Amino acid sequence: MSKVYELIVDLNSFEFNKTIDVVLDPDFTEELRLSGQVNVHVELFKDKDSIIVTGSVGTVIEDNCARCLKEVSIPIEGTIEATYVHKDSLPLMKEGTSDDLENFLQFEGDLLDLSERVIEAIIVEVPQKVLCRKDCAGLCPYCGANLNEEPNHSCQKKEELPDGWHKAVSELKSKLKS
């Protein structure tokens, strides 16, 4: 059973600051493919009109290599940073300030759900292009063979690819050879 409920903080439960250390199961969210537990450390600080949240998240995410589609485990060390301001305090703030800050969030009531900040901290750290290794050779464009497993692969199914770009490149290669 996941302890995600520990990320819902009652603001009346502390006066100035609060620390939360929790270990979540990998299935605490359906948005991510996690293969390891999620270690969360969060510190909350109450200010006059805001709650400042900082912390860290550590886990392992599963994704596929962008070139060969092999499943890859990616260790993640994310950072949580957010400032929550009560909805009623917004008119007191200078105009334009809230639009300028990315980590500026509104809240109302006495509960803060920090689970979205944890997911955000993980997602931000996932590389845009996941590779199993830097020199991944990818897949054969004709038959789909993994070129990492078959480095001397020579495809027997070399057919002309249907799109114009590949056709133009093939013609250019032929002209350059002659």
Residue pairs with C-beta under 8 A, 6 or more apart in sequence:
1 25
2 24
2 25
2 27
2 28
3 22
3 23
3 24
3 25
4 24
4 28
4 115
6 20
6 22
7 20
7 22
7 40
7 42
7 113
7 114
7 115
7 118
8 111
8 112
8 113
8 114
8 115
9 18
9 20
9 44
9 111
9 112
9 113
9 114
10 110
10 111
11 46
11 51
11 110
11 111
11 112
12 110
14 44
14 46
15 46
16 45
16 46
17 43
17 44
17 45
17 46
18 43
18 44
19 41
19 42
19 43
19 44
20 40
20 41
20 42
20 43
20 44
20 55
20 114
21 40
21 41
21 42
22 40
23 37
23 38
23 39
23 40
24 37
24 38
24 40
24 118
25 37
25 38
26 34
26 35
26 36
26 37
26 38
26 59
27 34
28 38
28 115
29 115
29 119
31 119
31 123
32 61
32 119
32 122
32 123
33 61
33 62
33 63
34 59
34 60
34 61
34 62
34 122
35 60
35 61
35 62
35 73
36 59
36 60
37 59
38 57
38 58
38 59
38 118
38 122
39 57
39 58
39 59
40 55
40 56
40 57
40 118
41 55
41 56
41 57
42 53
42 54
42 55
42 80
42 114
42 117
43 53
43 54
43 55
44 51
44 52
44 53
44 112
45 51
45 52
45 53
45 54
49 85
49 86
49 89
49 92
49 93
50 83
50 84
50 85
50 86
50 89
51 83
51 84
51 107
51 112
52 82
52 83
52 84
53 80
53 81
53 82
53 83
53 84
53 112
53 114
53 117
54 79
54 80
54 81
55 79
55 80
55 117
55 121
56 77
56 78
56 79
56 80
56 121
57 76
57 77
57 78
57 79
57 80
57 118
57 121
57 122
58 75
58 76
58 77
58 78
59 75
59 76
59 122
60 73
60 74
60 75
60 76
61 73
61 74
61 76
61 122
61 126
62 71
62 72
62 73
62 74
63 71
63 72
63 74
63 126
63 130
64 70
64 71
64 72
64 130
65 71
65 72
65 130
65 131
65 132
65 136
66 129
66 130
66 131
67 131
67 132
67 136
67 137
67 138
67 139
68 132
68 136
68 137
68 138
68 139
68 146
68 147
68 148
69 139
70 132
70 146
70 148
72 130
72 131
72 132
74 126
74 127
74 130
76 122
76 125
76 126
77 125
78 121
78 122
78 124
78 125
79 121
80 114
80 117
80 118
80 120
80 121
81 103
82 103
82 104
82 105
82 117
83 101
83 103
83 104
83 105
84 105
84 106
84 107
84 112
85 93
85 98
85 104
85 105
85 106
85 107
86 106
86 107
86 108
87 106
87 107
87 108
88 108
90 98
90 106
97 104
98 104
132 148
133 148
136 148
137 147
137 148
137 151
138 147
138 148
139 145
139 146
139 147
140 147
140 153
140 155
141 161
142 155
142 157
142 158
142 159
143 155
143 156
143 157
145 153
145 155
147 153
160 166
160 167
160 170
161 167
161 170
